[in-house]
Amino acid sequence: MAKKSPNETSPVAHFEQSLEELEQLVEKMETGEMSLEQSLSAYERGVGLYRQCQQALEQAELRVRLLSDPAQPETAEPFDPPQP
């Protein structure tokens, strides 16, 4: 397993930053004051941020599974999604 450089951190570490940026993008887009090109660029950036957040959540879940049962992480029960 290769070590990460000091500038390279896990997606889990950037989750809050990515989520905050995504929320700011959504707010800007909801104002309706962006051009079509700006909206498309913001949407593309938002999709990328969403994917980063999703990956960070998946890695966090895996870490919890490994901590819960390091010998058999594949037998850990999946988390139930919150019910609305």
URWOTA-V495794 format. One record per residue. N is the residue number from 0. RES is the residue in one small letter. SS is DSSP state (2 for helix, 1 for strand, 0 for the rest). Layout:
BEGIN
[[N & RES & SS] [N & RES & SS]]
END
This chain:
BEGIN
[[0 & m & 0] [1 & a & 0] [2 & k & 0] [3 & k & 0] [4 & s & 0] [5 & p & 0] [6 & n & 0] [7 & e & 0] [8 & t & 0] [9 & s & 0] [10 & p & 0] [11 & v & 0] [12 & a & 0] [13 & h & 0] [14 & f & 2] [15 & e & 2] [16 & q & 2] [17 & s & 2] [18 & l & 2] [19 & e & 2] [20 & e & 2] [21 & l & 2] [22 & e & 2] [23 & q & 2] [24 & l & 2] [25 & v & 2] [26 & e & 2] [27 & k & 2] [28 & m & 2] [29 & e & 2] [30 & t & 0] [31 & g & 0] [32 & e & 0] [33 & m & 0] [34 & s & 0] [35 & l & 2] [36 & e & 2] [37 & q & 2] [38 & s & 2] [39 & l & 2] [40 & s & 2] [41 & a & 2] [42 & y & 2] [43 & e & 2] [44 & r & 2] [45 & g & 2] [46 & v & 2] [47 & g & 2] [48 & l & 2] [49 & y & 2] [50 & r & 2] [51 & q & 2] [52 & c & 2] [53 & q & 2] [54 & q & 2] [55 & a & 2] [56 & l & 2] [57 & e & 2] [58 & q & 2] [59 & a & 2] [60 & e & 2] [61 & l & 2] [62 & r & 2] [63 & v & 2] [64 & r & 2] [65 & l & 2] [66 & l & 2] [67 & s & 2] [68 & d & 0] [69 & p & 0] [70 & a & 0] [71 & q & 0] [72 & p & 2] [73 & e & 2] [74 & t & 2] [75 & a & 0] [76 & e & 0] [77 & p & 0] [78 & f & 0] [79 & d & 0] [80 & p & 0] [81 & p & 0] [82 & q & 0] [83 & p & 0]]
END
